[in-house]
Amino acid sequence: MRQRTYRVVTRGPEGEYRIRDYVSEAEILARYVKIGIDDCSSDLSIRGCPVFRGLIGPMPEDGGYVRYESPEVFEELTKEWAKTKRKKRETTKQNISVTD
């Protein structure tokens, strides 16, 4: 099993994002309480990762990180993501001829 890096994103006292990386499960377990494991993620890279009390996650992140967020950060980032304008997909009408 390859080594995972766990990333926890929370809010600081001034409202800034605080990001802390843990290089082992033992290191993150010293700070957070494990309440289970992720056994149903459709992303196989995070299946089997721990679930912690008070954190949302695990979520895959670029660079091989496993990301966890505080509920406040998760809610805020989800609202920002939902507000972003997505490029509309253009649909093309195709003339389809049916011949017998």
C-alpha positions, 0 to 999 in steps of 0.5 A, spaced: 500 500 500 502 506 498 503 512 503 498 517 503 498 524 505 492 527 509 490 534 508 485 538 513 483 544 511 479 549 516 478 556 518 483 560 522 481 565 527 481 571 522 477 567 517 483 565 513 484 557 510 488 553 514 491 547 511 495 542 515 498 536 511 499 529 515 504 524 512 501 518 516 495 516 518 498 515 525 500 523 525 493 525 523 490 520 529 494 524 534 489 530 533 482 527 530 478 521 532 477 515 527 470 513 527 470 509 521 473 507 514 470 509 507 468 503 504 463 505 499 467 511 495 466 510 487 474 513 487 478 507 489 484 511 491 480 513 497 477 507 499 479 504 505 481 511 508 479 513 515 473 517 517 474 522 522 469 525 527 468 533 526 471 533 519 468 532 512 471 527 507 475 523 505 475 527 498 481 525 493 485 531 491 490 532 486 497 530 487 495 524 491 492 528 497 486 525 501 482 531 503 478 533 509 474 539 511 471 542 517 464 543 516 464 550 515 469 550 510 465 544 506 459 548 506 462 555 504 466 551 498 460 548 496 456 554 495 462 557 491 462 551 487 454 551 486 455 559 484 460 558 478 457 559 471 458 553 467 459 553 460 453 551 456 454 545 452 452 547 445 447 542 442 447 541 434 441 538 430 443 533 426 439 531 420 438 524 420 435 520 414 432 514 415 432 509 409 428 502 408 
